[in-house]
Structure formats: C-alpha cells, structure tokens
C-alpha cells in the first residue's frame, strides 16, 4: 500500500509540471500562441492619411498549420503578412527550425510577444479557435505581403 501512495504522488507531480505553459519546452509548433491574437502595446505607424502618418495598434494571429509548425497573420502598418512560424524554446523563427530567420520571442510568464522589435500583449484565446491549414507562399518562403485597406480583422 505504501508503494502505491508514493507512485501516485510522483505521477501527480509530473502531471502538474507537464501542464505548466513553459515556452522553453516548445519545439516546432508554437502551441502556446495558437488560436491567440496579440496586439502591439503601443500605437504604431499605419500608413498615410490626409493629415500625415496614421497611428494604430498592430496585430498578430497564430493558428495551427501542421503537426510540426504554426502559421501567423501579421497586420502591420497598412499591410498584412502571413506565413509559417516555428518555436525553438521561446524563440520564433521561420522554417527550417534550426536555421531559419528569427522573427521574435515569447515570454510565457507575462504572455508578452516581441515580434520584429515591437512588444505585443495577448488579447486572449480567439473565439472558435481551431482553423489552420493553408498559408505560405508558393516560392517556399512561407509567406508574402497582402495589402489591407481599412478592413476588419480577417479570420483564417
């Protein structure tokens, strides 16, 4: 009986540690970011208006893509960019995982994303979640530029 109690306590400790959202454990898919939208913490440049440069909050959405990678939609300035992203610990890179271009990092305890030098806050899990598939450019680069003209957020 005593051995059973020890085994149960050991398993409970593993389960508790395993459920901890630790970005350093991510390798491949960015599961801690998927189905979440992040918004820049400060106003950024958003193209020209009749009065000069406009200001707005930039957003990044993440979705599952395959069993090994995630996809993103980054709405910045007066454009949008989509592509494939992978996590190597807290670092976000374009594929291939160990030799891709760094796009940013994620700090789990504060849920702060830094992308291309700009800090973003987590707006929470997107309603409906799920989605995924698709994305990426035809040239194998994993993304491309998409113009956005004063449009509401586009689910993908």
Contact map, one row per residue, 1 for C-alpha under 8 A:
111110000000000000000000000000000000000000000000000000000000000000000000000000000000000000000000000000000000000000000000000000000000000000000000000000000000
111111000000000000000000000000000000000000000000000000000000000000000000000000000000000000000000000000000000000000000000000000000000000000000000000000000000
111111100000000000000000000000000000000000000000000000000000000000000000000000000000000000000000000000000000000000000000000000000000000000000000000000000000
111111110000000000000000000000000000000000000000000000000000000000000000000000000000000000000000000000000000000000000000000000000000000000000000000000000000
111111111000000000000000000000000000000000000000000000000000000000000000000000000000000000000000000000000000000000000000000000000000000000000000000000000000
011111111100000000000000000000000000000000000000000000000000000000000000000000000000000000000000000000000000000000000000000000000000000000000000000000000000
001111111110000000000000000000000000000000000000000000000000000000000000000000000000000000000000000000000000000000000000000000000000000000000000000000000000
000111111111000000000000000000000000000000000000000000000000000000000000000000000000000000000000000000000000000000000000000000000000000000000000000000000000
000011111111100000000000000000000000000000000000000000000000000000000000000000000000000000000000000000000000000000000000000000000000000000000000000000000000
000001111111110000000000000000000000000000000000000000000000000000000000000000000000000000000000000000000000000000000000000000000000000000000000000000000000
000000111111111000000000000000000000000000000000000000000000000000000000000000000000000000000000000000000000000000000000000000000000000000000000000000000000
000000011111111100000000000000000000000000000000000000000000000000000000000000000000000000000000000000000000000000000000000000000000000000000000000000000000
000000001111111110000000000000000000000000000000000000000000000000000000000000000000000000000000000000000000000000000000000000000000000000000000000000000000
000000000111111111000000000000000000000000000000000000000000000000000000000000000000000000000000000000000000000000000000000000000000000000000000000000000000
000000000011111111100000000000000000000000000000000000000000000000000000000000000000000000000000000000000000000000000000000000000000000000000000000000000000
000000000001111111110000000000000000000000000000000000000000000000000000000000000000000000000000000000000000000000000000000000000000000000000000000000000000
000000000000111111110000000000000000000000000000000000000000000000000000000000000000000000000000000000000000000000000000000000000000000000000000000000000000
000000000000011111110000000000000000000000000000000000000000000000000000000000000000000000000000000000000000000000000000000000000000000000000000000000000000
000000000000001111111000000000000000000000000000000000000000000000000000000000000000000000000000000000000000000000000000000000000000000000000000000000000000
000000000000000111111100000000000000000000000000000000000000000000000000000000000000000000000000000000000000000000000000000000000000000000000000000000000000
000000000000000000111110000000010000000000000000000000000000000000000000000000000000000000000000000000000001000000000000000000000000000000000000000000000000
000000000000000000011111110000000000000000000000000000000000000000000000000000000000000000000000000000000001000000000000000000000000000000000000000000000000
000000000000000000001111110000010000000000000000000000000000000000000000000000000000000011000000000000000111000000000000000000000000000000000000000000000000
000000000000000000000111110000000000000000000000000000000000000000000000000000000000000111000000000000000000000000000000000000000000000000000000000000000000
000000000000000000000111111000000000000000000000000000000000000000000000000000000000000010000000000000000000000000000000000000000000000000000000000000000000
000000000000000000000111111111100000000000000000000000000000000000000000000000000000001111000000000000000000000000000000000000000000000000000000000000000000
000000000000000000000000111111000000000000000000000000000000000000000000000000000000011110000000000000000000000000000000000000000000000000000000000000000000
000000000000000000000000011111000000000000000000000000000000000000011100000000000000011100000000100000000000000000000000000000000000000000000000000000000000
000000000000000000000000011111100000000000000000000000000000000101111100000000000000111000000000000000000000000000000000000000000000000000000000000000000000
000000000000000000000000011111111100000000000000000000000000000000001100000000000000111000000000000000000000000000000000000000000000000000000000000000000000
000000000000000000000000010011111100000000000000000000000000000100000100000000000000000000000000000000000000000000000000000000000000000000000000000000000000
000000000000000000001010000001111100000000000000000000000000000000000000000000000000000000000000000000000000000000000000000000000000000000000000000000000000
000000000000000000000000000001111111000000000000000000000000011000000000000000000000000000000000000000000000000000000000000000000000000000000000000000000000
000000000000000000000000000001111111000000000000000000000000111100000100000000000000000000000000000000000000000000000000000000000000000000000000000000000000
000000000000000000000000000000001111100000000000000000000000111100000000000000000000000000000000000000000000000000000000000011001100000000000000000000000000
000000000000000000000000000000001111110000000000000000000000111000000000000000000000000000000000000000000000000000000000011111001000000000000000000000000000
000000000000000000000000000000000011111000000000000000000011110000000000000000000000000000000000000000000000000000000000011111000000000000000000000000000000
000000000000000000000000000000000001111100000000000000000011100000000000000000000000000000000000000000000000000010000001111100000000000000000000000000000000
000000000000000000000000000000000000111110000000000000001111000000000000000000000000000000000000000000000000000000000001111000000000000000000000000000000000
000000000000000000000000000000000000011111110000000000001110000000000000000000000000000000000000000000000000000000000111100000000000000000000000000000000000
000000000000000000000000000000000000001111100000000000001000000000000000000000000000000000000000000000000000000000000011100000000000000000000000000000000000
000000000000000000000000000000000000000111110000000000001000000000000000000000000000000000000000000000000000000000000010000000000000000000000000000000000000
000000000000000000000000000000000000000111111000000000111100000000000000000000000000000000000000000000000000000000000000000000000000000000000000000000000000
000000000000000000000000000000000000000101111100000000111100000000000000000010000000000000000000000000000000000000000000000000000000000000000000000000000000
000000000000000000000000000000000000000000111110000011110000000000000000000010000000000000000000000000000000000000000000000000000000000000000000000000000000
000000000000000000000000000000000000000000011111000011110000000000000000000111000000000000000000000000000000000000000000000000000000000000000000000000000000
000000000000000000000000000000000000000000001111100011100000000000000000000011000000000000000000000000000000000000000000000000000000000000000000000000000000
000000000000000000000000000000000000000000000111111111000000000000000000000000000000000000000000000000000000000000000000000000000000000000000000000000000000
000000000000000000000000000000000000000000000011111111000000000000000000000000000000000000000000000000000000000000000000000000000000000000000000000000000000
000000000000000000000000000000000000000000000001111100000000000000000000000000000000000000000000000000000000000000000000000000000000000000000000000000000000
000000000000000000000000000000000000000000000001111111000000000000000000000000000000000000000000000000000000000000000000000000000000000000000000000000000000
000000000000000000000000000000000000000000000001111111000000000000000000000000000000000000000000000000000000000000000000000000000000000000000000000000000000
000000000000000000000000000000000000000000001111101111100000000000000000000000000000000000000000000000000000000000000000000000000000000000000000000000000000
000000000000000000000000000000000000000000001111101111110000000000000000000000000000000000000000000000000000000000000000000000000000000000000000000000000000
000000000000000000000000000000000000000000111110000011111000000000000000000000000000000000000000000000000000000000000000000000000000000000000000000000000000
000000000000000000000000000000000000000000111100000001111100000000000000000010000000000000000000000000000000000000000000000000000000000000000000000000000000
000000000000000000000000000000000000001111110000000000111110000000000000000100000000000000000000000000000000000000000000000000000000000000000000000000000000
000000000000000000000000000000000000001100110000000000011111000000000000011110000000000000000000000000000000000000000000000000000000000000000000000000000000
000000000000000000000000000000000000111100000000000000001111100000000000011100000000000000000000000000000000000000000001000000000000000000000000000000000000
000000000000000000000000000000000000111000000000000000000111110000000001111000000000000000000000000000000000000000000000000000000000000000000000000000000000
000000000000000000000000000000000111110000000000000000000011111000000001110000000000000000000000000000000000000000000000000000000000000000000000000000000000
000000000000000000000000000000001111100000000000000000000001111100000111100000000000000000000000000000000000000000000000000000000000000000000000000000000000
000000000000000000000000000000001111000000000000000000000000111110000111000000000000000000000000000000000000000000000000000000001111000000000000000000000000
000000000000000000000000000010100110000000000000000000000000011111101110000000000000000000000000000000000000000000000000000000000111100000000000000000000000
000000000000000000000000000000000000000000000000000000000000001111111110000000000001000000000000000000000000000000000000000000000001111000000000000000000000
000000000000000000000000000010000000000000000000000000000000000111111100000000000000000000000000000000000000000000000000000000000001100000000000000000000000
000000000000000000000000000010000000000000000000000000000000000111111000000000000000000000000000000000000000000000000000000000000000000000000000000000000000
000000000000000000000000000110000000000000000000000000000000000011111100000000000000010000000000000000000000000000000000000000000000000000000000000000000000
000000000000000000000000000111000000000000000000000000000000000111111110000000000001111000000000000000000000000000000000000000000000000000000000000000000000
000000000000000000000000000111100100000000000000000000000000011111011111000000000001110000000000000000000000000000000000000000000000000000000000000000000000
000000000000000000000000000000000000000000000000000000000000011110001111100000000111100000000000000000000000000000000000000000000001001000000000000000000000
000000000000000000000000000000000000000000000000000000000001111000000111110000001111100000000000000000000000000000000000000000000000000000000000000000000000
000000000000000000000000000000000000000000000000000000000001110000000011111000011110000000000000000000000000000000000000000000000000000000000000000000000000
000000000000000000000000000000000000000000000000000000000111100000000001111100011100000000000000000000000000000000000000000000000000000000000000000000000000
000000000000000000000000000000000000000000000000000000000111000000000000111111111000000000000000000000000000000000000000000000000000000000000000000100000000
000000000000000000000000000000000000000000000100000000001110000000000000011111111000000000000000000000000000000000000000000000000000000000000000000000000000
000000000000000000000000000000000000000000011110000000010100000000000000001111110000000000000000000000000000000000000000000000000000000000000000000000000000
000000000000000000000000000000000000000000000110000000000000000000000000001111110000000000000000000000000000000000000000000000000000000000000000001111000000
000000000000000000000000000000000000000000000000000000000000000000000000001111111000000000000000000000000000000000000000000000000000000000000000111110000000
000000000000000000000000000000000000000000000000000000000000000000000000111111111100000000000000000000000000000000000000000000000000000000000000111100000000
000000000000000000000000000000000000000000000000000000000000000000000001111100111110000000000000000000000000000000000000000000000000000000000011110000000000
000000000000000000000000000000000000000000000000000000000000000000000011110000011111000000000000000000000000000000000000000000000000001100000111110000000000
000000000000000000000000000000000000000000000000000000000000000000000011100000001111100000000000000000000000000000000000000000000000001110001111000000000000
000000000000000000000000000000000000000000000000000000000000000010001111000000000111110000000110000000000000000000000000000000000000001100000110000000000000
000000000000000000000000000011000000000000000000000000000000000000001111000000000011111000011110000000000000000000000000000000000000000000000000000000000000
000000000000000000000000001111000000000000000000000000000000000000011100000000000001111100011110100000000000000000000000000000000000000000000000000000000000
000000000000000000000000011111000000000000000000000000000000000000001000000000000000111111111000100000000000000000000000000000000000000000000000000000000000
000000000000000000000001011100000000000000000000000000000000000000000000000000000000011111111000110000000000000000000000000000000000000000000000000000000000
000000000000000000000011111000000000000000000000000000000000000000000000000000000000001111100000000000000000000000000000000000000000000000000000000000000000
000000000000000000000011010000000000000000000000000000000000000000000000000000000000001111110000000000001110000000000000000000000000000000000000000000000000
000000000000000000000000000000000000000000000000000000000000000000000000000000000000001111111000000001111100000000000000000000000000000000000000000000000000
000000000000000000000000000000000000000000000000000000000000000000000000000000000000111101111100000001111100000000000000000000000000000000000000000000000000
000000000000000000000000000000000000000000000000000000000000000000000000000000000000111100111111100111110000000000000000000000000000000000000000000000000000
000000000000000000000000000000000000000000000000000000000000000000000000000000000001110000011111100111100000000000000000000000000000000000000100000000000000
000000000000000000000000000000000000000000000000000000000000000000000000000000000001110000001111111110000000000000000000000000000000000000000100000000000000
000000000000000000000000000000000000000000000000000000000000000000000000000000000000000000001111111100000000000000000000000000000000000000000000000000000000
000000000000000000000000000100000000000000000000000000000000000000000000000000000000011100001111111100000000000000000000000000000000000000000000000000000000
000000000000000000000000000000000000000000000000000000000000000000000000000000000000000100000011111100000000000000000000000000000000000000000000000000000000
000000000000000000000000000000000000000000000000000000000000000000000000000000000000000000000011111110000000000000000000000000000000000000000000000000000000
000000000000000000000000000000000000000000000000000000000000000000000000000000000000000000001111111111000000000000000000000000000000000000000000000000000000
000000000000000000000000000000000000000000000000000000000000000000000000000000000000000000001110001111100000000000000000000000000000000000000000000000000000
000000000000000000000000000000000000000000000000000000000000000000000000000000000000000000111100000111110000000000000000000000000000000000000000000000000000
000000000000000000000000000000000000000000000000000000000000000000000000000000000000000000111100000011111000000000110000000000000000000000000000000000000000
000000000000000000000000000000000000000000000000000000000000000000000000000000000000000000111000000001111100000011111000000000000000000000000000000000000000
000000000000000000000000000000000000000000000000000000000000000000000000000000000000000001110000000000111110000011100000000000000000000000000000000000000000
000000000000000000000010000000000000000000000000000000000000000000000000000000000000000001110000000000011111001111000000000000000000000000000000000000000000
000000000000000000000010000000000000000000000000000000000000000000000000000000000000000001000000000000001111111110000000000000000000000000000000000000000000
000000000000000000001110000000000000000000000000000000000000000000000000000000000000000000000000000000000111111100000000000000000000000000000000000000000000
000000000000000000000000000000000000000000000000000000000000000000000000000000000000000000000000000000000011111000000000000000000000000000000000000000000000
000000000000000000000000000000000000000000000000000000000000000000000000000000000000000000000000000000000011111100000000000000000000000000000000000000000000
000000000000000000000000000000000000000000000000000000000000000000000000000000000000000000000000000000000111111110000000110000000000000000000000000000000000
000000000000000000000000000000000000000000000000000000000000000000000000000000000000000000000000000000000111011111000011110000000000000000000000000000000000
000000000000000000000000000000000000010000000000000000000000000000000000000000000000000000000000000000011110001111100011110000000000000000000000000000000000
000000000000000000000000000000000000000000000000000000000000000000000000000000000000000000000000000000011100000111111111000000000000000000000000000000000000
000000000000000000000000000000000000000000000000000000000000000000000000000000000000000000000000000000111000000011111111000000000000000000000000000000000000
000000000000000000000000000000000000000000000000000000000000000000000000000000000000000000000000000000110000000001111100000000000000000000000000000000000000
000000000000000000000000000000000000000000000000000000000000000000000000000000000000000000000000000000010000000001111110000000000000000000000000000000000000
000000000000000000000000000000000000000100000000000000000000000000000000000000000000000000000000000000000000000001111111000000000000000000000000000000000000
000000000000000000000000000000000000000111000000000000000000000000000000000000000000000000000000000000000000000111101111100000000000000000000000000000000000
000000000000000000000000000000000000011110000000000000000010000000000000000000000000000000000000000000000000000111100111110000000000000000000000000000000000
000000000000000000000000000000000000011110000000000000000000000000000000000000000000000000000000000000000000001110000011111000000000000000000000000000000000
000000000000000000000000000000000001111000000000000000000000000000000000000000000000000000000000000000000000001110000001111100000000000000000000000000000000
000000000000000000000000000000000001111000000000000000000000000000000000000000000000000000000000000000000000000000000000111110000000000000000000000000000000
000000000000000000000000000000000001110000000000000000000000000000000000000000000000000000000000000000000000000000000000011111000000000000000000000000000000
000000000000000000000000000000000011100000000000000000000000000000000000000000000000000000000000000000000000000000000000001111101000000000000000000000000000
000000000000000000000000000000000011100000000000000000000000000000000000000000000000000000000000000000000000000000000000000111111000000000000000000000000000
000000000000000000000000000000000000000000000000000000000000000000000000000000000000000000000000000000000000000000000000000011111000000000000000000000000000
000000000000000000000000000000000000000000000000000000000000000000000000000000000000000000000000000000000000000000000000000001111100000000000000000000000000
000000000000000000000000000000000011000000000000000000000000001000000000000000000000000000000000000000000000000000000000000011111110000000000000000000000000
000000000000000000000000000000000010000000000000000000000000001100000000000000000000000000000000000000000000000000000000000000011111000000000000000000000000
000000000000000000000000000000000000000000000000000000000000001100000000000000000000000000000000000000000000000000000000000000001111100000000000000000000001
000000000000000000000000000000000000000000000000000000000000001111000010000000000000000000000000000000000000000000000000000000000111110000000000000000000001
000000000000000000000000000000000000000000000000000000000000000111000000000000000000000000000000000000000000000000000000000000000011111000000000000000000000
000000000000000000000000000000000000000000000000000000000000000010000000000000000000000000000000000000000000000000000000000000000001111100000000000000000000
000000000000000000000000000000000000000000000000000000000000000010000010000000000111000000000000000000000000000000000000000000000000111110000110000000000000
000000000000000000000000000000000000000000000000000000000000000000000000000000000111000000000000000000000000000000000000000000000000011111011111000000000000
000000000000000000000000000000000000000000000000000000000000000000000000000000000010000000000000000000000000000000000000000000000000001111111111000000000000
000000000000000000000000000000000000000000000000000000000000000000000000000000000000000000000000000000000000000000000000000000000000000111111100000000000000
000000000000000000000000000000000000000000000000000000000000000000000000000000000000000000000000000000000000000000000000000000000000000011111100000000000000
000000000000000000000000000000000000000000000000000000000000000000000000000000000000000000000000000000000000000000000000000000000000000111111110000000000000
000000000000000000000000000000000000000000000000000000000000000000000000000000000010000000000000000000000000000000000000000000000000000111111111000000000000
000000000000000000000000000000000000000000000000000000000000000000000000000000000111000000000110000000000000000000000000000000000000001111111111000000000000
000000000000000000000000000000000000000000000000000000000000000000000000000000001111000000000000000000000000000000000000000000000000001110011111100000000000
000000000000000000000000000000000000000000000000000000000000000000000000000000001110000000000000000000000000000000000000000000000000000110001111110000000000
000000000000000000000000000000000000000000000000000000000000000000000000000000111100000000000000000000000000000000000000000000000000000000000011111000000000
000000000000000000000000000000000000000000000000000000000000000000000000000000111100000000000000000000000000000000000000000000000000000000000001111100000000
000000000000000000000000000000000000000000000000000000000000000000000000000001110000000000000000000000000000000000000000000000000000000000000000111110000000
000000000000000000000000000000000000000000000000000000000000000000000000001001110000000000000000000000000000000000000000000000000000000000000000011111100000
000000000000000000000000000000000000000000000000000000000000000000000000000001100000000000000000000000000000000000000000000000000000000000000000001111100000
000000000000000000000000000000000000000000000000000000000000000000000000000001000000000000000000000000000000000000000000000000000000000000000000000111110000
000000000000000000000000000000000000000000000000000000000000000000000000000000000000000000000000000000000000000000000000000000000000000000000000000111111100
000000000000000000000000000000000000000000000000000000000000000000000000000000000000000000000000000000000000000000000000000000000000000000000000000001111100
000000000000000000000000000000000000000000000000000000000000000000000000000000000000000000000000000000000000000000000000000000000000000000000000000000111110
000000000000000000000000000000000000000000000000000000000000000000000000000000000000000000000000000000000000000000000000000000000000000000000000000000111111
000000000000000000000000000000000000000000000000000000000000000000000000000000000000000000000000000000000000000000000000000000000000000000000000000000001111
000000000000000000000000000000000000000000000000000000000000000000000000000000000000000000000000000000000000000000000000000000000011000000000000000000000111
